Amino acid sequence: MDAAVLKTIEEIIKIPFVEEEFEVGAVCFETDEDLRPDFKLQFTIDDVVNYIYAIVFRLYSKENTKNLSILDLKIPYPKNAASFWEDSSIGKKFRQQQIIKELEFTAVSQLNWESI
């Protein structure tokens, strides 16, 4: 993952990126589905990938993008922490169902992020 992308997301959602979950200071219920986003202390690559799933699904739902490759899509940065966590939660469900198979084989760092 591109460090600049992670840094930008950190600045937007105002919590740090961590390589692995459950680093020092992690909330014991952090992986609980019912944990409100405003109580999260960190985010991981899984949260970012889940966010991307929701965005790609939304973009693919638009008529003019159905035939584009994932690498041609512009992935917008989240507007704020609430939108990041909402999309990450939605994307997690899509990811578990493997709805977008092409994304499974695409490195997140290869994606075309929209500049802020």
N, C-alpha and C positions, 0 to 999 in steps of 0.2 A: 504494500500500500504506500502510496506517495505520502511522505511526511507532511508536505504542505497541505494536502487535503485534510489530513487528520488535525493539523494545527488550526485550520480554518473552522472545522467543525467544533473543536474545543472552544474557540473564541465565540462561536455562535451560541452553543448550548451551555457554556460557562461551567463545564466540569472536565476533568482531565481524561485523556485516553490512556488506557493501560493495556499492556501486552497480554496479560492473563487476568482472568477474573479472580476475585478474592485476594487482592493484594492487601497490605496493611490498611486497616481502617474500613474495610468493606462491610456493608450491612449484611447481617446474617440472612435476611430475607431477600437479598438482591435479585435472585433468580425467580422469585415468586411472581406469578403472572398478575397478581392484584396489587403489587407495589406501585404506588403513585410515582410518576416520573420525577416529581419535584423532590423526592427523597433519595434518588439515585446519586451516588457519589462519584461514579466513573462510567465510562463506556468502553466497549471493546470492539474488535474487528467484526464480531458477529452482529453487534448492533448496527454497524455501518452497512454490512452486507444485507441485513434485513431491511434497512432503510432503502437501499438500492432496489431490492426486489419490489417494494411497493411503488417506487417511482417508475421503474421499467414497466411494470404491469399497467400503471396509469397511462404511460406514454404509448404503450402498445395498444391500449384501448381506443386511442384516437385513430380515426380513419386514415390520416395522411402518414402515419408512421408504421403501419402494420408490416410493410415489406422491408423496412430498414433493419440493418444489423444492429445489435446492441452497441457496437462500437461507434455507430453513426449517431446515436442518440446523445443529447446533451442532458447530463444529470445535474439538476439544480441543487445548490446547497440548501439545507433546511432554512426556513425563515426564522425559526426560534427553537428553543428546547422542546416546547410542547408539540410542534409539528414534527420534529425529529423523532420523538418517542412515539407519537401516534403512528407515523409511517413505519417506524421500526417494528411496532407491534403488528401492524397489518402485514408487512412484508414477511415477518416470521411465519405467519400462517401460510402464505404463498410458498415460502421456502420449504416448509415441512411437507407440503403437498407436491413439491417439485413441479409447479405449474410452468415455470420458465426454464426449460432444460438447457437452453443455450447459455444462460447466465452461470450455470454450474461450472462451465469450462472456461469462463472468462475471468482473467485476473482483474481485480478491482482497480489496480493501478493503470490498467489499459483504458479505462472508461474516460469519456470526454466530459469533464466537470465544467459547468458554466462558471465563469468568473463572477465574482461579486462586485 
